[in-house]
Amino acid sequence: MKKKLIYLSVIIILIGIIIVAVKGFNVNLKYKAHKAVNIPIDVEYNVEDIKTIANEVFEKEKVQIEKTGLYGDIVSINVQDVSDEQIENLANKINEKYNLKQNILIPVGEDYTVEDIEQIAKDVLKKDSVNVEKYADDETYVSIEANVISENTLEELVNKINEKYALQNETSSVSASKKITTTQYGRVALRDMAKQYINYVIISAVIILVYFAIRFRKLGVANVLAKTVMLLVLAELLYIAVLAIIRYPIDKLAIIAALAIYIIVVTYLNSSFLKQVGSEKESNK
């Protein structure tokens, strides 16, 4: 029975090696090269609602949603790629769902009219009515009431005001608290994901092997060490092969599971060696 299990394990490992050679591992979206669309939402919201909206916008593309920000007031939508049109569509749907409000403060100097700024805001924000006022604390700034907007929309708004009044404002000099931003992330290598655990695993493995060699020396040091190393390597290779075959997306949870298998195998070996030592003592009596 044990031989059959070993043969089966070897076959599974070989299949896994072939799949990895041909297709590679299936890595979780967060560890592939991808983009994160960050949306500030300072009202109570449901992640499932955001996921529904994201699925409508990105259709067949895989998305992952997570809360970020100090108070969970930013929603990050991780997706392989995103177009300007999709971001605008996302902004529209988020505004429709939550009607988020903000006041955008833009420095415009002294020579301007609220009516001109209002017309520009209507054109850019595509709204029939926009509330535009001189900022009470400093009238060289204008306050434009708006919903959550994309970086492109903000840039267009600033550029049109600059053009109108021969200004040189940058979007960085504009106060807009609810702006959708996009962050590009590069691919994370699997070795980089695992390296924070490797040193601890190596140190613990050396300690365990030394302990087994001393504690169970009566069973034969070479035999104990060979069995320990072989079973540990076989178990981890089998686990990795199964992940490759079923195309489970590799993430931190998968690495933690590998550590759990390591602990389970060590515990099993310790129990097995103790039984063998006990059996030998009984037979010697």
C-alpha positions as CSV (number, residue, x, y, z in Angstrom):
1,M,0.0,0.0,0.0
2,K,2.8,2.4,0.9
3,K,4.6,1.7,-2.4
4,K,1.4,2.4,-4.3
5,L,1.0,5.7,-2.6
6,I,4.7,6.6,-3.3
7,Y,4.3,5.7,-7.0
8,L,1.1,7.7,-7.2
9,S,2.8,10.7,-5.6
10,V,5.7,10.5,-8.0
11,I,3.3,10.4,-11.0
12,I,1.4,13.5,-9.6
13,I,4.7,15.3,-9.1
14,L,5.8,14.5,-12.7
15,I,2.5,15.8,-14.0
16,G,2.9,18.9,-11.9
17,I,6.5,19.4,-13.3
18,I,5.2,19.1,-16.9
19,I,2.4,21.7,-16.2
20,V,4.8,24.1,-14.6
21,A,7.3,23.7,-17.5
22,V,4.5,24.4,-20.0
23,K,2.2,26.9,-18.3
24,G,4.1,28.0,-15.2
25,F,2.2,28.5,-11.9
26,N,-1.1,30.2,-11.7
27,V,-0.3,33.3,-9.5
28,N,-2.8,35.3,-7.6
29,L,-3.7,38.5,-9.5
30,K,-2.2,40.7,-6.7
31,Y,1.2,39.2,-7.4
32,K,1.0,39.5,-11.2
33,A,1.7,42.8,-13.1
34,H,-1.6,44.6,-12.6
35,K,-3.2,47.9,-11.8
36,A,-5.1,48.9,-8.7
37,V,-7.9,51.5,-9.1
38,N,-8.2,53.3,-5.8
39,I,-11.5,54.9,-5.0
40,P,-12.0,57.1,-1.8
41,I,-15.4,56.4,-0.3
42,D,-16.0,58.2,3.0
43,V,-19.5,56.8,3.6
44,E,-20.7,53.4,4.7
45,Y,-20.4,50.9,1.8
46,N,-20.6,47.2,1.1
47,V,-17.7,45.5,-0.6
48,E,-20.1,43.2,-2.4
49,D,-21.9,46.2,-4.0
50,I,-18.5,47.5,-5.2
51,K,-17.7,44.1,-6.6
52,T,-21.0,44.1,-8.5
53,I,-20.2,47.5,-10.0
54,A,-16.6,46.4,-10.9
55,N,-17.9,43.3,-12.6
56,E,-20.3,45.4,-14.6
57,V,-17.5,47.7,-15.7
58,F,-14.8,45.1,-16.3
59,E,-17.2,42.4,-17.5
60,K,-15.2,39.2,-18.1
61,E,-11.9,40.5,-16.5
62,K,-10.9,39.1,-13.2
63,V,-11.1,41.6,-10.3
64,Q,-10.2,41.6,-6.7
65,I,-11.6,44.1,-4.2
66,E,-10.1,45.1,-0.9
67,K,-10.5,47.8,1.7
68,T,-7.4,50.0,2.2
69,G,-6.7,53.3,3.8
70,L,-6.3,54.0,7.5
71,Y,-10.0,53.6,8.2
72,G,-10.9,51.4,5.3
73,D,-12.2,54.5,3.5
74,I,-10.5,53.6,0.2
75,V,-11.6,50.7,-2.0
76,S,-8.9,49.2,-4.2
77,I,-10.0,47.3,-7.3
78,N,-7.2,45.1,-8.6
79,V,-7.4,44.3,-12.2
80,Q,-5.0,43.2,-15.0
81,D,-5.5,46.4,-17.0
82,V,-7.9,49.4,-17.1
83,S,-8.8,51.9,-19.7
84,D,-9.7,55.6,-19.2
85,E,-13.2,54.8,-20.4
86,Q,-13.6,52.1,-17.7
87,I,-12.4,54.5,-15.0
88,E,-15.0,57.1,-16.1
89,N,-17.6,54.4,-16.2
90,L,-16.6,53.3,-12.7
91,A,-16.7,56.8,-11.4
92,N,-20.2,57.3,-12.8
93,K,-21.5,54.1,-11.2
94,I,-19.9,54.8,-7.9
95,N,-21.4,58.3,-7.9
96,E,-24.8,56.9,-8.8
97,K,-24.7,54.4,-6.0
98,Y,-23.3,56.6,-3.2
99,N,-23.6,60.2,-4.5
100,L,-20.2,61.2,-3.1
101,K,-19.6,64.9,-2.7
102,Q,-16.5,67.1,-2.4
103,N,-15.4,70.6,-3.0
104,I,-12.5,71.1,-5.4
105,L,-10.3,74.1,-4.6
106,I,-8.4,75.6,-7.5
107,P,-6.2,78.7,-7.4
108,V,-7.3,81.1,-10.1
109,G,-5.9,84.5,-9.0
110,E,-8.1,87.6,-8.8
111,D,-9.2,88.2,-12.4
112,Y,-11.9,85.6,-13.0
113,T,-15.7,85.3,-13.0
114,V,-17.6,82.6,-11.2
115,E,-19.8,82.3,-14.3
116,D,-16.9,81.3,-16.6
117,I,-15.6,78.7,-14.1
118,E,-19.1,77.4,-13.8
119,Q,-19.4,76.9,-17.6
120,I,-16.0,75.2,-17.7
121,A,-17.1,72.9,-14.8
122,K,-20.3,72.0,-16.6
123,D,-18.5,71.1,-19.8
124,V,-15.9,69.0,-18.1
125,L,-18.1,67.3,-15.4
126,K,-20.9,66.9,-18.0
127,K,-23.5,68.3,-15.6
128,D,-26.3,70.7,-16.3
129,S,-25.8,72.4,-13.0
130,V,-22.6,72.9,-11.0
131,N,-22.2,74.8,-7.7
132,V,-19.2,77.2,-8.1
133,E,-18.3,79.8,-5.4
134,K,-15.4,82.0,-4.4
135,Y,-13.6,80.3,-1.5
136,A,-14.6,82.2,1.6
137,D,-11.1,82.0,3.3
138,D,-9.2,83.1,0.1
139,E,-11.0,84.5,-2.9
140,T,-8.1,83.8,-5.2
141,Y,-9.3,80.2,-5.0
142,V,-12.6,78.9,-6.4
143,S,-14.6,76.1,-4.9
144,I,-16.3,73.7,-7.3
145,E,-18.8,71.1,-5.9
146,A,-18.3,67.7,-7.6
147,N,-18.7,64.0,-7.1
148,V,-15.8,61.6,-7.1
149,I,-13.7,62.2,-10.2
150,S,-10.9,60.5,-12.1
151,E,-7.4,61.9,-12.4
152,N,-8.0,62.6,-16.1
153,T,-11.2,64.5,-15.4
154,L,-9.4,66.6,-12.8
155,E,-6.5,67.2,-15.2
156,E,-8.9,68.3,-17.9
157,L,-10.7,70.7,-15.5
158,V,-7.4,72.3,-14.4
159,N,-6.1,72.6,-18.0
160,K,-9.2,74.3,-19.2
161,I,-9.1,76.8,-16.4
162,N,-5.4,77.4,-17.0
163,E,-6.2,78.0,-20.7
164,K,-8.9,80.4,-19.9
165,Y,-6.9,82.5,-17.5
166,A,-3.3,81.9,-18.6
167,L,-2.5,80.0,-15.4
168,Q,0.1,77.3,-14.8
169,N,-1.6,75.2,-12.2
170,E,-0.7,71.5,-11.7
171,T,-3.2,69.0,-10.5
172,S,-0.9,68.6,-7.4
173,S,-1.7,72.2,-6.4
174,V,-5.5,71.4,-6.5
175,S,-7.3,70.2,-3.5
176,A,-9.5,67.2,-4.5
177,S,-10.2,64.7,-1.7
178,K,-12.2,62.3,-3.8
179,K,-10.0,61.5,-6.8
180,I,-9.8,58.0,-8.4
181,T,-6.2,57.1,-8.8
182,T,-4.5,54.2,-10.6
183,T,-1.4,52.5,-9.3
184,Q,0.7,50.2,-11.5
185,Y,2.2,47.2,-9.8
186,G,4.9,44.9,-11.2
187,R,5.1,41.2,-11.1
188,V,6.2,39.7,-7.7
189,A,8.5,36.6,-8.1
190,L,7.4,33.5,-6.2
191,R,10.9,33.4,-4.6
192,D,10.3,36.9,-3.2
193,M,7.0,35.9,-1.8
194,A,8.6,32.9,0.0
195,K,12.0,34.4,1.0
196,Q,10.7,35.9,4.2
197,Y,10.0,32.3,5.4
198,I,13.0,30.5,3.9
199,N,15.6,31.4,6.6
200,Y,13.2,30.3,9.4
201,V,12.4,27.0,7.6
202,I,16.1,26.2,7.0
203,I,17.1,27.0,10.6
204,S,14.2,25.0,12.0
205,A,14.9,22.1,9.6
206,V,18.6,21.9,10.8
207,I,17.5,22.0,14.5
208,I,14.9,19.2,13.8
209,L,17.4,17.0,11.9
210,V,20.0,17.4,14.7
211,Y,17.3,16.6,17.3
212,F,16.0,13.5,15.4
213,A,19.6,12.3,14.9
214,I,20.3,12.5,18.6
215,R,16.9,11.5,20.0
216,F,16.4,8.5,17.7
217,R,20.1,7.4,17.1
218,K,19.2,3.9,18.1
219,L,17.1,3.6,14.9
220,G,20.2,4.6,12.9
221,V,21.2,8.2,12.3
222,A,21.5,7.8,8.5
223,N,18.1,6.0,8.3
224,V,16.3,8.7,10.4
225,L,17.8,11.6,8.5
226,A,17.2,10.0,5.1
227,K,13.6,9.2,6.0
228,T,13.0,12.7,7.4
229,V,14.4,14.6,4.4
230,M,12.8,12.3,1.8
231,L,9.3,12.6,3.4
232,L,9.5,16.3,3.8
233,V,10.7,16.9,0.2
234,L,8.1,14.4,-1.1
235,A,5.2,16.0,0.8
236,E,6.1,19.6,-0.3
237,L,6.7,18.5,-3.9
238,L,3.4,16.7,-4.0
239,Y,1.6,19.8,-2.5
240,I,3.2,22.1,-5.1
241,A,2.4,19.7,-7.9
242,V,-1.3,19.6,-6.8
243,L,-1.4,23.4,-6.8
244,A,0.0,23.4,-10.4
245,I,-2.4,20.8,-11.6
246,I,-5.6,22.3,-10.2
247,R,-4.3,25.8,-11.2
248,Y,-4.8,27.3,-7.7
249,P,-3.7,30.9,-7.7
250,I,-0.5,31.0,-5.6
251,D,-0.7,33.6,-2.8
252,K,0.4,34.0,0.8
253,L,-2.3,31.5,1.9
254,A,-0.7,28.9,-0.3
255,I,2.7,29.5,1.3
256,I,1.3,29.3,4.8
257,A,-0.4,26.0,3.8
258,A,3.1,24.7,2.7
259,L,4.4,25.6,6.2
260,A,1.5,23.8,7.8
261,I,2.3,20.7,5.8
262,Y,5.9,21.0,6.9
263,I,4.8,21.0,10.6
264,I,2.4,18.1,10.1
265,V,5.0,15.9,8.5
266,V,7.6,16.7,11.2
267,T,4.9,15.9,13.9
268,Y,4.1,12.6,12.1
269,L,7.7,11.6,11.8
270,N,8.4,12.4,15.5
271,S,5.4,10.2,16.5
272,S,6.4,7.4,14.1
273,F,10.0,7.4,15.4
274,L,8.8,7.3,19.0
275,K,6.6,4.3,18.3
276,Q,9.6,2.5,16.6
277,V,11.8,3.2,19.6
278,G,9.0,1.9,21.9
279,S,8.6,-1.2,19.8
280,E,12.3,-1.9,20.0
281,K,12.3,-1.5,23.7
282,E,9.4,-4.0,24.0
283,S,11.1,-6.5,21.8
284,N,14.4,-6.2,23.7
285,K,12.5,-7.1,26.9
